[in-house]
Amino acid sequence: MITSFVFRALDRKARWVIAILLAVALLVPLANLGLPADHPLHVPNYTVGLFGKYLTYALLALALDLVWGYCGILSLGHGAFFALGGYAMGMYLMRQIGSRGVYGDPVLPDFMVFLNWQELPWFWYGFDKFWFAAIMILAVPGLLAFVFGWFAFRSRVTGVYLSIITQAMTYALLLAFFRNEMGFGGNNGLTDFKDILGANIQADTTRAALFSASAIALAAAFLICSGIVRSKLGMVLVAVRDAESRTRFFGYRVENVKLFVFVISAMMAGVAGALYVPQVGIINPGEFAPANSIEIVIWTAVGGRGTLVGPIIGAVLVNGGKSVFTAAFPEFWLFALGALFVAVTLFLPKGIVGMISDLGKRLRRPAPSFGAAARPEAAE
């Protein structure tokens, strides 16, 4: 079964994308660690960390594309799943600090000592072990998506109404995580990480390994998404997107299809958040901000929703542009982002990949033979 899934997923395009991502996972760390700083092909540490972050954003955009591009579920709350995965990783990293914190408490994180917590909350137990944190990275976003989707899809909430309540969900989590009594660091969040799997999180080798892990995770997610959309389930997803009522009339349990793909997408977003946190060194409630979820939609739209490759390209290009633009004109970035979204909506409704695909089809289309058409017998 697994073999057939992989074989179906590895079409020509998927093989190229996965091969490129695996090559990047190998070559960039080699260029960073194996070449001297004055070598023209050397990749600086800053670039490794920056592009590692872009890869996690690409994974997040791919997760949204699975539900929006193929199933028609415009989620404005995927930032919540991303942040929950990030908090699960952050809790593991905080437990690894031990007595090296500012207050020297071997059990309680520094913010809990500062807030006069007397004991570790029950939901922090187990996060001193990586395997437990890895399970929570998948389980917590997946469980939230399952509960939310169970009620929303069975109530047949669709369209803009579904988008609004997904945004309300992430805003509610934002307000909750800002509270100190929640036990997640309040406004400051979780930071000052030391180790991950016993390795110094600031070491060059660790940063290179995290970059490789992000590229490999993106390749694995692309393989999973490709297998889903190229299967019979993928055909049903597209049918739900294009004609939900007709698909339900044919006997399909549309709510189950939506629920399945929504949970898978949320778990992918959680993995993206978990890889993001050790590379940026902090996780705070700001990651739940509704504006972040809207940005994910923009990445996906710019690259081309419903294409799998498009969201990856869109996330890297938009965030690369953000890094350049905010360095030169930081106060104008939000205006530029809004203008980009409007321009894509009006002039590139299929995104960059869709535009390139349409252009390729036009170039491959044979030119009409006007001379033959002009003859009466040809016209007949």
Steps between C-alpha positions, in 0.01 A plus 500: 500500500778742594694402187203571274442834675862607445498378138181695429637811671830502309391637168754683286446839663507359853826315432665822389375702797598236755841452337566875513398524865718204599791649306451831681490315833842352421682771305419810707638356828806375312555847353456651846715262705742358245613813315711784648334837553693661213392235247259635236258208558501529880153545652510726810340392828248782477383379159463142624276613786301738280429246226429234759221727622376544143478121462276476806280771349488301175385193694230710666381637165492147357282392794253779426500421128390145571174622657448821303637420156360147478201493736384861491534558877637852542644477849605827663613316812794289386729729696347343813612149403844636413527672837381196696767285337751771584391513864531121529860522376562805721384314808746219424782751451414677826515172691850442359632818666483349850710681760674717237218753514528843660352377830673161499184297561553149355128443434310828463569724198617852585166666429325268746754581772454871429119463528533304829373168365560233762491192281504399137149494343373156404496577128877562507577145614657280234651788304845419637500213247526568128280209393215633714543850357501355145168329567352821640621697196269285290228420752416846635439676164336183367265475797401865479433463126298184561277658768457822304436320172263247656256773603558740208477251214205308644319829543575563131673828566666601174641794310564830668328386819750219547788740432369739765468237772849364426630851548298534820658175624856626457412836655351326804822301540699822467312654793531183707874458452562864593380424855777418748284251687482276191854385576656569160706809574230759438596792279870406492439140398778242511863584419864474617531145367826313558495148354306280262559125514812568705656737242564869555219678317732791409768280344557523125457125460166511679371781281608311190328185629179695565515638147535147361216377720276779366580413137445128562172567682383714208592222256311243711195729523510553123506124450201453731300780335585372151384150598174637636409725208590236238285234668126440481471707816664787315232480231233516770676802655484685170136399458421639846680821410319547170154358577448405863125450480526276194777296665279449806211400272717223351527345846838622623532599867635844424547591866729199551709589197538858620581390853772260388683749281459779758664289772788395272555863403500612866759237592724616215468857626596382849818339364583828323462689829717249684782544249459877502549553874855368551617693193364838612552441874161611630127424495244744638126569464565734209517191277125457557427844353230482228723709272748212489233263373403751232863519389500123448204542265694764307804272462279224364312733263817658365659164423181343369251305707409152394847432356710373799812661353342846499471548878867406546608756241261763634615460861869527410454794261268705721709451813820566309345822376388578853856470631629736231209746515487529879873574508459789256144626567369331815204732546361422152512120509133445593391732219719311255360168622142620455579635153659166410188311601275733300727475196505120512121487540442728201777403260631157611199309637685171448821627657852480363491127427159525334623785280808300395285194429258698283789660313652157434170371362477794261854446377436128442173562319550464120443813300186496279558447130333806354579401144321167530204657675463752221440230238130410450565129525688547828213706636260220422 
